[in-house]
């Protein structure tokens, strides 16, 4: 990953990931998502790296996410340490409508050297088809590095990715049961009022700060009698400015 001198131009840097990865239970923290976005940027600009090894440049990280070099190094160290044993769960549909959960490790190797400022990650090669656009016969979600660099939490990142998948229709709906699993929400958010106040409302506010999604609105889906019915799902509607 190359650091450009001066102010980075992020708006024209597209990131691509397969829809199945957008919908996955990926287990990533905010800092790990930030690393993941830089890996997608590297693929988009330079192609898949030799042997699947990504070198994370802390200077580039600090510029993209508007952090000091010290903060960038701390983020990267924390994210890499937490990759140990971390898996992604994909929800696939096989022939005949069979639903299958596929689980795999995110990485196979990590290299760190504080003395030399080296941070390297080798991605599980089984994930390549979900991160390399146009090389595989899969539908992909596209968003931009500039967009994800501006959202501060993993939940707002997940919402941004989900909305980006449905930009052509301007409508995204999900059951709360699925959202809790795929966003890996703690049990304390089983209550709708807490989930809305602490996860969805803040994520929605973050995403609305991005010009393309400033019109997004959220609706509750209820089962039962009117406003007293149990909330079982949510939907998001938005208009993308042409």
Secondary structure by P-SEA (a helix, b strand, c coil): ccccccccccccbbbbbccccccccccccaaaaaaaaaaaaaaaccccccccbbbbcaaaaaaaacccaaaaaaaaaaaaaaccbbbbbbbbbcccbbbbbbbbbcccbbbbbcccbbbbbbcccccccccccccccbbbbbbbaaaaaccccaaaaaaaaaaaaaccccbbbbbaaaaaaaaccccccccaaaaaaccaaaaaaaaaaccccccbbbbbbbccccccccccbbbbbbbbcc
